[in-house]
Structure formats: C-alpha cells, structure tokens
C-alpha cells in the first residue's frame, strides 16, 4: 500500500513520531505545505501527525481545508499531547472540537505523549503552562509536584 505521513508540531516530538511511522511503513514524510505536490490518487492512506496545543490540533484548519483529499483514502490521526489516557472525556472533546463530524467516524485515532522540556518552551507557552498549573485543583496533576 502507498501512503504518506504529514506532520506539524512545535518542539520536535511530533516530527520524531512521524519519522518513526514513515520509516516503519516505508512511506514518504512531509510537512503539510507540500501535500498538494506529493498527493496522487495512487496513495491509499494518509497518516496525519499533529501536536495539540491548548486543546487545538495544529493541523485543524489544514484538515478542514483539505477535506476532499481524505474522502477516498484511509486516514490515521496521531496526536501528540499531554492529555493522559485516563482523561477519555477530554480526548473525545479534542476530537469533537477539531475534526469534522463526518470525518470522525472513519478515522483511526492514536494519542501519543509529547515531551515537556520547560527550558525549550516559548515564553507564551511557559506562561500558559504556569497559569494552568495555578488553576489545577488536583495536586497530583500539577506540574512539578514531587508526590
């Protein structure tokens, strides 16, 4: 089967996952900007690897814009985020908010954990992370908690 892996991330984890998937399946890997050039009818599947930032899939708008490409292909979505598997309702909300309804039914979704290296975060992301930690009521979920 012929396919392609499309990725978009912020800090490198998503690109690493996409590279591993491409190597394991023997298909091309590409940022989303090159899809039109690389897409042909002979491709049977597309793997979309996207980071999630503050509940938003980085490729949300791109997926909506290129929706027609996905209709006749098998679509796999690999998300990279900090939402743990124990928070199934949050994961469902992420999909509901980011993937068009008629596309959600035929898509295979896989949530993968990203890595957090605070020193590499932009000041904006660091600020949001700090604010989120202040607002978190569960002490076990607070970042930096040693317990």
C-alpha positions as CSV (number, residue, x, y, z in Angstrom):
1,X,0.0,0.0,0.0
2,X,1.1,3.5,-0.8
3,X,0.7,6.3,1.7
4,X,2.1,9.4,3.2
5,X,2.8,10.8,6.7
6,X,2.0,14.5,7.2
7,X,3.1,16.2,10.4
8,X,3.1,19.5,12.2
9,X,4.4,20.1,15.7
10,X,6.0,22.8,17.8
11,X,9.0,21.3,19.7
12,X,10.1,18.1,17.8
13,X,8.2,15.2,19.4
14,X,5.6,15.1,16.6
15,X,8.2,15.1,13.9
16,X,10.0,12.3,15.6
17,X,6.9,10.2,15.8
18,X,6.1,11.0,12.2
19,X,9.6,9.9,11.2
20,X,9.3,6.6,13.0
21,X,5.9,5.9,11.4
22,X,7.3,6.7,7.9
23,X,10.3,4.5,8.5
24,X,8.2,1.6,9.8
25,X,5.7,1.8,6.9
26,X,8.2,2.8,4.1
27,X,6.3,5.9,3.0
28,X,7.2,9.5,2.5
29,X,7.1,12.1,5.3
30,X,6.2,15.7,4.6
31,X,5.1,18.9,6.3
32,X,1.5,19.8,5.3
33,X,2.6,22.6,2.9
34,X,3.9,20.1,0.4
35,X,0.8,17.8,0.4
36,X,-0.6,19.1,-2.9
37,X,2.6,18.4,-4.7
38,X,3.0,14.9,-3.2
39,X,-0.6,13.8,-3.3
40,X,-1.7,11.4,-6.0
41,X,-4.6,9.1,-6.5
42,X,-2.4,6.1,-6.0
43,X,-1.9,6.8,-2.3
44,X,-4.3,4.7,-0.3
45,X,-3.7,6.1,3.2
46,X,-2.6,9.3,4.9
47,X,-1.2,9.4,8.4
48,X,-1.7,12.9,10.0
49,X,0.6,13.6,12.9
50,X,-0.3,16.7,14.8
51,X,0.6,18.3,18.1
52,X,-2.2,19.6,20.2
53,X,-1.7,23.0,21.9
54,X,-4.3,24.2,24.4
55,X,-6.9,21.8,23.1
56,X,-6.3,22.7,19.4
57,X,-4.9,20.4,16.8
58,X,-2.2,22.3,15.0
59,X,-3.5,20.9,11.7
60,X,-7.2,21.6,12.4
61,X,-7.6,24.3,9.7
62,X,-5.4,22.3,7.3
63,X,-7.6,19.2,7.7
64,X,-10.8,21.2,7.1
65,X,-9.2,22.9,4.0
66,X,-8.1,19.6,2.5
67,X,-11.1,17.5,3.5
68,X,-11.8,16.4,-0.1
69,X,-8.4,14.6,-0.2
70,X,-9.3,12.4,2.7
71,X,-12.6,11.1,1.4
72,X,-11.3,8.2,-0.7
73,X,-8.3,7.4,1.5
74,X,-7.8,5.6,4.8
75,X,-7.0,8.3,7.4
76,X,-5.0,7.8,10.6
77,X,-4.7,10.6,13.1
78,X,-1.8,10.6,15.5
79,X,-2.0,13.3,18.1
80,X,0.8,14.4,20.4
81,X,-0.3,16.0,23.6
82,X,-0.2,15.9,27.4
83,X,-3.8,14.6,27.9
84,X,-3.4,11.2,29.6
85,X,-5.4,8.1,28.6
86,X,-7.3,8.3,32.0
87,X,-9.0,11.5,30.7
88,X,-11.1,9.9,28.0
89,X,-13.7,12.7,28.0
90,X,-11.0,15.4,27.3
91,X,-9.7,13.3,24.4
92,X,-13.2,13.0,23.0
93,X,-13.7,16.7,23.3
94,X,-10.4,17.4,21.5
95,X,-11.6,15.2,18.6
96,X,-15.1,16.8,18.6
97,X,-13.7,20.3,18.5
98,X,-11.0,19.6,15.9
99,X,-12.2,17.0,13.4
100,X,-15.4,17.5,11.2
101,X,-18.2,15.1,12.3
102,X,-18.5,13.1,9.2
103,X,-14.7,12.5,9.1
104,X,-14.5,11.3,12.7
105,X,-16.4,8.1,12.1
106,X,-13.9,6.6,9.6
107,X,-10.6,7.7,11.2
108,X,-8.2,5.7,13.3
109,X,-7.0,7.9,16.2
110,X,-4.0,7.4,18.4
111,X,-3.0,9.7,21.2
112,X,0.7,9.8,22.0
113,X,2.5,11.6,24.8
114,X,4.7,14.5,24.0
115,X,7.7,15.5,26.0
116,X,8.0,18.6,28.1
117,X,11.3,20.4,28.3
118,X,10.4,23.6,30.0
119,X,13.6,25.4,29.0
120,X,12.7,25.0,25.4
121,X,9.2,26.4,25.6
122,X,8.4,29.8,24.2
123,X,7.6,32.4,26.9
124,X,4.0,32.3,25.8
125,X,3.7,28.5,26.2
126,X,5.6,28.7,29.5
127,X,3.1,31.4,30.8
128,X,0.1,29.3,29.8
129,X,1.6,26.2,31.5
130,X,2.2,28.2,34.7
131,X,-1.3,29.6,34.6
132,X,-2.7,26.1,34.0
133,X,-0.8,24.8,37.0
134,X,-2.1,27.5,39.2
135,X,-5.7,26.8,38.2
136,X,-5.4,23.0,38.5
137,X,-7.2,21.8,41.6
138,X,-5.9,18.2,41.7
139,X,-2.4,18.4,43.4
140,X,-1.4,15.1,41.6
141,X,-1.8,16.8,38.2
142,X,0.2,20.0,39.0
143,X,3.4,20.2,37.1
144,X,6.5,20.0,39.3
145,X,4.6,18.0,42.0
146,X,7.1,15.6,43.6
147,X,4.5,13.5,45.3
